[in-house]
Amino acid sequence: MAQTKHAGPAYLMEGFKLIREPGLRLFVLIPLSINILIFGFFMTFTLGKFSDWIDQAMLWLPTWLDFLRWILWPLAVILVLAVVMYIFSSVANFIAAPFNGLLAEKVEERLTGEEVAGRETLLQALASFPRSLGRECHKLAYYLLFAVLTLVASFIISPLAPVLWFCLNAWMMAVEYGDYPMDNHKLSFAEARRRLGRQRATSFSFGAVVMLGTMVPILNLIIMPAAVCGGTKMWVERMKSDRLTAP
């Protein structure tokens, strides 16, 4: 029977449904705990610095646009939240990467009924940490390349800087959480990006709603395992059958 394909944002909702499945709860627990600890620590740190960061973001506004300050202030809030929440998410993902891969594996097996050769146990997930760390470094290098371009563009069209940074971070959320099941199948990072790119609208809208979720208190504590589950379902329904390989 053909898979029902969802829209990008719906995959996050599907992820929240999957994390409640009895057979997946154990594999959800570890990345969830890591995310709560990391976000709890960083949110405590952020609360004391947030207003200062907003003021710094507003310094990007040219003086001749001061009359628009009251309009652009919310965009500055979005800019700070997008950058800070992406950094926090990246730290959590670096630490939780092997467990996120294990969760993606178990979700795919539940969705397809087919075994995925990979991290079968928590001990195997721990043993795969060096390889997972290498994959996360690939993602970081990819992000830094586009972050530099976004930074340059932000100086040129500074009023649009919050939008540019949000779009970059939303795409990176799609890359981050869409990559775990592809890594389980030993696809290269270049091939993973290609498959995400072939479903660009779906991938970006999924990443955007995940990015928005990281900005919401309480929700951002549980967003990571739900995004892993949602990204895995997106892989199963839209990208797994793509048999082309990257040149």
PEGI-V593063 format. One record per residue. N is the residue number from 0. RES is the residue in one small letter. SS is DSSP state (2 for helix, 1 for strand, 0 for the rest). PHI is phi as a letter, one per 20 degrees, with the letter a starting at -180 (NA if undefined). Layout:
n=N res=RES ss=SS phi=PHI
n=N res=RES ss=SS phi=PHI
This chain:
n=0 res=m ss=0 phi=NA
n=1 res=a ss=0 phi=f
n=2 res=q ss=0 phi=f
n=3 res=t ss=0 phi=e
n=4 res=k ss=0 phi=e
n=5 res=h ss=0 phi=e
n=6 res=a ss=0 phi=f
n=7 res=g ss=2 phi=g
n=8 res=p ss=2 phi=f
n=9 res=a ss=2 phi=f
n=10 res=y ss=2 phi=f
n=11 res=l ss=2 phi=f
n=12 res=m ss=2 phi=f
n=13 res=e ss=2 phi=f
n=14 res=g ss=2 phi=f
n=15 res=f ss=2 phi=f
n=16 res=k ss=2 phi=f
n=17 res=l ss=2 phi=f
n=18 res=i ss=0 phi=f
n=19 res=r ss=0 phi=e
n=20 res=e ss=0 phi=f
n=21 res=p ss=2 phi=g
n=22 res=g ss=2 phi=f
n=23 res=l ss=2 phi=d
n=24 res=r ss=2 phi=f
n=25 res=l ss=2 phi=f
n=26 res=f ss=2 phi=f
n=27 res=v ss=2 phi=e
n=28 res=l ss=2 phi=f
n=29 res=i ss=2 phi=f
n=30 res=p ss=2 phi=f
n=31 res=l ss=2 phi=f
n=32 res=s ss=2 phi=f
n=33 res=i ss=2 phi=f
n=34 res=n ss=2 phi=f
n=35 res=i ss=2 phi=f
n=36 res=l ss=2 phi=f
n=37 res=i ss=2 phi=f
n=38 res=f ss=2 phi=f
n=39 res=g ss=2 phi=f
n=40 res=f ss=2 phi=f
n=41 res=f ss=2 phi=f
n=42 res=m ss=2 phi=f
n=43 res=t ss=2 phi=f
n=44 res=f ss=2 phi=f
n=45 res=t ss=2 phi=f
n=46 res=l ss=2 phi=g
n=47 res=g ss=2 phi=f
n=48 res=k ss=2 phi=d
n=49 res=f ss=2 phi=g
n=50 res=s ss=2 phi=f
n=51 res=d ss=2 phi=f
n=52 res=w ss=2 phi=f
n=53 res=i ss=2 phi=f
n=54 res=d ss=2 phi=f
n=55 res=q ss=2 phi=f
n=56 res=a ss=2 phi=f
n=57 res=m ss=2 phi=f
n=58 res=l ss=0 phi=f
n=59 res=w ss=0 phi=f
n=60 res=l ss=0 phi=f
n=61 res=p ss=0 phi=g
n=62 res=t ss=2 phi=f
n=63 res=w ss=2 phi=f
n=64 res=l ss=2 phi=d
n=65 res=d ss=2 phi=g
n=66 res=f ss=2 phi=f
n=67 res=l ss=2 phi=e
n=68 res=r ss=2 phi=g
n=69 res=w ss=2 phi=f
n=70 res=i ss=2 phi=e
n=71 res=l ss=2 phi=e
n=72 res=w ss=2 phi=g
n=73 res=p ss=2 phi=f
n=74 res=l ss=2 phi=f
n=75 res=a ss=2 phi=f
n=76 res=v ss=2 phi=f
n=77 res=i ss=2 phi=f
n=78 res=l ss=2 phi=g
n=79 res=v ss=2 phi=f
n=80 res=l ss=2 phi=f
n=81 res=a ss=2 phi=f
n=82 res=v ss=2 phi=f
n=83 res=v ss=2 phi=f
n=84 res=m ss=2 phi=f
n=85 res=y ss=2 phi=f
n=86 res=i ss=2 phi=f
n=87 res=f ss=2 phi=f
n=88 res=s ss=2 phi=f
n=89 res=s ss=2 phi=f
n=90 res=v ss=2 phi=f
n=91 res=a ss=2 phi=f
n=92 res=n ss=2 phi=f
n=93 res=f ss=2 phi=g
n=94 res=i ss=2 phi=f
n=95 res=a ss=2 phi=e
n=96 res=a ss=2 phi=g
n=97 res=p ss=2 phi=f
n=98 res=f ss=2 phi=f
n=99 res=n ss=2 phi=f
n=100 res=g ss=2 phi=f
n=101 res=l ss=2 phi=f
n=102 res=l ss=2 phi=f
n=103 res=a ss=2 phi=g
n=104 res=e ss=2 phi=f
n=105 res=k ss=2 phi=f
n=106 res=v ss=2 phi=f
n=107 res=e ss=2 phi=f
n=108 res=e ss=2 phi=f
n=109 res=r ss=2 phi=f
n=110 res=l ss=2 phi=f
n=111 res=t ss=2 phi=d
n=112 res=g ss=0 phi=m
n=113 res=e ss=0 phi=d
n=114 res=e ss=0 phi=f
n=115 res=v ss=0 phi=d
n=116 res=a ss=0 phi=f
n=117 res=g ss=0 phi=a
n=118 res=r ss=0 phi=e
n=119 res=e ss=0 phi=e
n=120 res=t ss=0 phi=c
n=121 res=l ss=2 phi=f
n=122 res=l ss=2 phi=f
n=123 res=q ss=2 phi=f
n=124 res=a ss=2 phi=f
n=125 res=l ss=2 phi=f
n=126 res=a ss=2 phi=f
n=127 res=s ss=0 phi=e
n=128 res=f ss=2 phi=g
n=129 res=p ss=2 phi=g
n=130 res=r ss=2 phi=f
n=131 res=s ss=2 phi=f
n=132 res=l ss=2 phi=f
n=133 res=g ss=2 phi=f
n=134 res=r ss=2 phi=f
n=135 res=e ss=2 phi=f
n=136 res=c ss=2 phi=f
n=137 res=h ss=2 phi=g
n=138 res=k ss=2 phi=f
n=139 res=l ss=2 phi=f
n=140 res=a ss=2 phi=f
n=141 res=y ss=2 phi=f
n=142 res=y ss=2 phi=f
n=143 res=l ss=2 phi=f
n=144 res=l ss=2 phi=g
n=145 res=f ss=2 phi=f
n=146 res=a ss=2 phi=f
n=147 res=v ss=2 phi=f
n=148 res=l ss=2 phi=f
n=149 res=t ss=2 phi=f
n=150 res=l ss=2 phi=f
n=151 res=v ss=2 phi=f
n=152 res=a ss=2 phi=f
n=153 res=s ss=2 phi=f
n=154 res=f ss=2 phi=f
n=155 res=i ss=2 phi=f
n=156 res=i ss=0 phi=c
n=157 res=s ss=2 phi=g
n=158 res=p ss=2 phi=f
n=159 res=l ss=2 phi=e
n=160 res=a ss=2 phi=g
n=161 res=p ss=2 phi=g
n=162 res=v ss=2 phi=f
n=163 res=l ss=2 phi=f
n=164 res=w ss=2 phi=f
n=165 res=f ss=2 phi=f
n=166 res=c ss=2 phi=f
n=167 res=l ss=2 phi=f
n=168 res=n ss=2 phi=f
n=169 res=a ss=2 phi=f
n=170 res=w ss=2 phi=f
n=171 res=m ss=2 phi=f
n=172 res=m ss=2 phi=f
n=173 res=a ss=2 phi=f
n=174 res=v ss=2 phi=f
n=175 res=e ss=2 phi=g
n=176 res=y ss=2 phi=e
n=177 res=g ss=2 phi=e
n=178 res=d ss=2 phi=e
n=179 res=y ss=2 phi=g
n=180 res=p ss=2 phi=f
n=181 res=m ss=2 phi=f
n=182 res=d ss=2 phi=f
n=183 res=n ss=2 phi=f
n=184 res=h ss=0 phi=e
n=185 res=k ss=0 phi=m
n=186 res=l ss=0 phi=f
n=187 res=s ss=0 phi=f
n=188 res=f ss=2 phi=f
n=189 res=a ss=2 phi=f
n=190 res=e ss=2 phi=f
n=191 res=a ss=2 phi=f
n=192 res=r ss=2 phi=f
n=193 res=r ss=2 phi=f
n=194 res=r ss=2 phi=f
n=195 res=l ss=2 phi=f
n=196 res=g ss=2 phi=f
n=197 res=r ss=2 phi=f
n=198 res=q ss=0 phi=d
n=199 res=r ss=2 phi=g
n=200 res=a ss=2 phi=f
n=201 res=t ss=2 phi=f
n=202 res=s ss=2 phi=f
n=203 res=f ss=2 phi=f
n=204 res=s ss=2 phi=f
n=205 res=f ss=2 phi=f
n=206 res=g ss=2 phi=f
n=207 res=a ss=2 phi=f
n=208 res=v ss=2 phi=f
n=209 res=v ss=2 phi=f
n=210 res=m ss=2 phi=g
n=211 res=l ss=2 phi=f
n=212 res=g ss=2 phi=f
n=213 res=t ss=2 phi=f
n=214 res=m ss=0 phi=e
n=215 res=v ss=0 phi=e
n=216 res=p ss=0 phi=g
n=217 res=i ss=0 phi=m
n=218 res=l ss=2 phi=g
n=219 res=n ss=2 phi=f
n=220 res=l ss=2 phi=f
n=221 res=i ss=2 phi=d
n=222 res=i ss=2 phi=f
n=223 res=m ss=2 phi=f
n=224 res=p ss=2 phi=f
n=225 res=a ss=2 phi=f
n=226 res=a ss=2 phi=f
n=227 res=v ss=2 phi=f
n=228 res=c ss=2 phi=f
n=229 res=g ss=2 phi=f
n=230 res=g ss=2 phi=f
n=231 res=t ss=2 phi=f
n=232 res=k ss=2 phi=f
n=233 res=m ss=2 phi=f
n=234 res=w ss=2 phi=f
n=235 res=v ss=2 phi=f
n=236 res=e ss=2 phi=e
n=237 res=r ss=2 phi=c
n=238 res=m ss=2 phi=c
n=239 res=k ss=0 phi=f
n=240 res=s ss=0 phi=f
n=241 res=d ss=0 phi=f
n=242 res=r ss=0 phi=e
n=243 res=l ss=0 phi=f
n=244 res=t ss=0 phi=d
n=245 res=a ss=0 phi=f
n=246 res=p ss=0 phi=f
